[in-house]
Amino acid sequence: MMIKFARFNIYLCCAIGVLLFTGCQTAEKKKQKEKDKEVSTIELHLEVNTDGTSGNEPVSIGRDGLFQVNVDKTPFVNSADLVDAKVVEEAGGFVIVCKFDWTGSTLLESMTSSNPGKRIAVFCKFGKDRWLAAPVIKKRISDGVFRFTPDATREEADRIVRGLNNMTKKLKKDDTL
C-alpha cells in the first residue's frame, strides 16, 4: 500500500512540475510577442533659419526641453529609409546607431555636406513623441550611418531600437506583398 501511495506522489509532483514549466514558457512567449509588435518611428529634420513661414518651427530638444532648435517641419529622412538600428555602448554611456538604405544614405550625405555647422534634430515616436537629440553636423556622412546620443534612459533607447527594427521588418514584409 505504501508503494502505490509513493508512486502516486511522484506522478503528482511530475504533473505539477510540467504544468509550472509550460506556464512559464507561455508567459515569456506572450511578452516576446508583445515586444515584437512594438513599433517606433524616427525622423531627421534639418535646422533652418526662422523665416516667418509655416514650413519651420522651433522645437524643444530632450526630456526637459534643454534647448530649442528651429527645424524644417518636413523630415529629410525617416523610418521608411531605415535598414537597421542598434544601441552601442560607448565610454560614459551609449549611442543609437541608424543605418539607412541607398535613398536615406544619399539624402543624409547631401544634407550633411551642404549644411556644416547646422544641427540635425531627431524626432522619435515610441509610445511617446519626443525630440531626442540635435547633434551638430561636423562632417559629411557618406556611409549612411547616423550616430547620436539620445536624451533617453537605456530602457527607452532599447525600446526605441527594438521598435525601429520591428517597423523595418514590417515595411520590408509589406514591400514583398
Secondary structure, 3 states (H helix, E strand, C coil): CHHHHHHHHHHHHHHHHHHHHHHHHHHHHHHHHHHHHCCCEEEEEEECCCCCCCCEEEEEECCCCCEEEEEECCCCEEHHHEEEEEEEEECCEEEEEEEECHHHHHHHHHHHHHCCCCEEEEEEECCCEEEEECCECCCCCCCCEEEECCCCCHHHHHHHHHHHHHHHHHHHHHHHC
